[in-house]
């Protein structure tokens, strides 16, 4: 399927199944105005995260990589009363924009944004006994995702779901000769999953407005 066709399908589906309200629309516009990179999840992917959070009845969510808070809003809206979402963002500019977007969406009471490198924030969450989290979404620097995955396992419980974005890399995941650090890390991630009896995992390839990519979807086993 060509990128043009898959993007057209997204354009048809999104207004019907993942429509933007004022808060989501403003989050996109505020992020663009601030010059954040255009790498947030698409509306359909945001809705997928929302549905996944509801499907596991998530009361606690961990997000690694906030960017402008667009995916944070989608997941935060799936939480019940008293639910919480902890989101980690390394870039101070991104964090500031995300705080504005989260507050404007009315989620300031259930979303905690921690600023700083995730690899430093994750051990603190463990020390604070902040888990277990019912859903973990990893969408941060790709060379570090194998490490983030290991931390996700420490901070979840049997039955928790782990989602990792952007692992197919426009098909480059299949290229064993690639020296791209992101591709190499994603291949290492797949090898970890294949040998890890603590999870049941798959990779879902995706097409759409962002082209060819895919998610890891994993369930933590008992």
N, C-alpha and C positions, 0 to 999 in steps of 0.2 A: 504494500500500500504506500503510495507517495505521501510525502509530508503534507502537500496541499490538500489531498483528500482527507487524511486523518485530522488535520486542523479544521477542515470544514465540518467533519462529524462532531468534533468538540464544540464548534460554534453553534451547531444545532442542539446538542445535548445540554450544554451549560445553562442557557436561559430557562430550560425546562426542569432540570434536575438539580442544578447547583446555582440558582440565581443569586446575584449580588444584591444585598440590601445596602443601605447607606454606609454602614460601618465597614463592610468589606470593600465597597467601592472606594471609600476614603482611604482605607489602608493601602490599596494599590496606588492611588494617586499620591499619597504622602510619601510612599516609598520611592516612587518614580521621581518626584520632585526633589527628594534628598539625594538622588543619584545612586541609590542602592542597585546592585547588579540584578538584572531581570531573571533570577534563577529560582523564584518561589514556585511552589507547586501550582498547578493549574486549578481552576475551579472544580473540575471533575475529580482531580486527585485530592483536593481539599475535602470534597464531599465523601470520597472514599475513606479518608482518615476519620471523618465524623461518623460514618457508618460503622467502621471497625471499632471505634471507641464505644459506641452504643451496643454493638454485638457482644462485646465482652463485659458489658455493664461496668465500664471503667469508672472508678471513683478517684483514682490517682494516675496521673500521666506524667511521663518524663519526656521532654523534647530536647534533643541535642542539636543545636543550630537553630536559632530563632529567626535570623534575618530581620525582616520587618514585621514579623508577628502575624502574617497572613494565615499560615497553617496553624499557628497557635489559636487564633480565633475560631477556626473550624473545629478543632478538637475541644477547646474550652467550652464551646456551646453544647457539646455532647455530655458534659459532666452534670451529675445531679446536684441538687442543693447540698452544700457542704463538701463538694468535690474539690480537688486541687490539681493544678498543673504547674510543674516546675520546668522552666525553659532556660537553657544555657546558651549564652552568646558571648563570643570572644571580642567582637569589634564594638568599641564604645559608640560609634556613630550608628551602627545598626541597632544597638540596644536602646539608644535614645528614641529612635523612630519607632521601634517596637513598643516601647512603653506608652508612647502617645496613642498608637493604634489600639493597643490592648485596653487602655483606659477609655478611649472613645467608643469601644465596643461594649463597655459596661462589664468587663471581666476582671477589673482590678482586684476584686475580692477573692478570686479563685486562682489567679495566675501569679506566680512568683518568678520574676526574671532575675537570674543571677548572671552578673557580668564578669567575664574573665575566661581564660582558656578552660575548655571542658575537661581536659585531662587533669586539671587541678581542682575543678569543682566536684567532679565525680567522687574522689576519695572523701571529700568533706560530707557529701550526702550519705556515704556509707557510715562515716563516723557519727553522724547525727541520727543514724537509724531512720532516715527519711523514707525508706522503702517499706514494704515492697510496692512497686508500681505495677499497675494492671496493664498498661500500654506504654511502650517506649518507641519513640520515633527518632531515628538517627538520620540527620540531613545536614551534616557538617563536613569539614575538610576530609576528603576521601582517603588520603594516605593514612589517616588515623582510625578509619572505621573498624579495623580488626580489634583495636584497643577499646574503642567505644562498645563494641559488641561484648567483649569480656566483662566490662563494667555493667552493661545492661543485665547480664546474667546474674551478677552479684546483687542487683537492685530489684530483681523481679521475684516471682513465685511460680510454682506450677500452675499452669493455666494462663499466665500472662502472655501477651503478644508483643513481638518485637518487629518493627518495620524499618527497613533501611532503604533509602532512596538513591536513585542514580547509579545503580550497579551495573547496568548493561552497557553504558557508555557508547551509545550509538552502534552497538554490535562489537565494539573493540574488546569486550570481555572474552570473546572467543579467540583472540589473537595471542597465542602463547609467546610470540616474539616481541610484543609491545614492551617498551621500556618506559611508558608513561606511568608515573608514580600512582596516579589514580586508578589506572587499569590494573596495575600490578597489585594494588591493595584490594581491589574488588575480587580479583582472582584468588588472592590469599583468603579473602572472606569466604568465598565459595568452598575452598578446600577445608577451612575450619568447620563450616557447617556440615560438610559431607562426613566428617570424622567425629562429630559431636553428638553423642547419644543423649545429651540433655535437652535437645530440641527436636521438633519435627519442622522441617523448613522446606520452602520452595522459592523459586524466583519467577515472578510474573513479568513478562515483557509487556511494555506499554508503547502505544503510539498516540499521537494527538498533537496539540499545539506546540509541544516541546520536542516533537520528533520521536525517534526510537530510543527507548531507555527501559528501565524496569526497576521493580522493587524486590527486596528480600521480604518474605513474610514467614515468620517463625513463631511457633507456640512452644513455650517452656513446658517440659514434661515433668511429671512427678518423680 
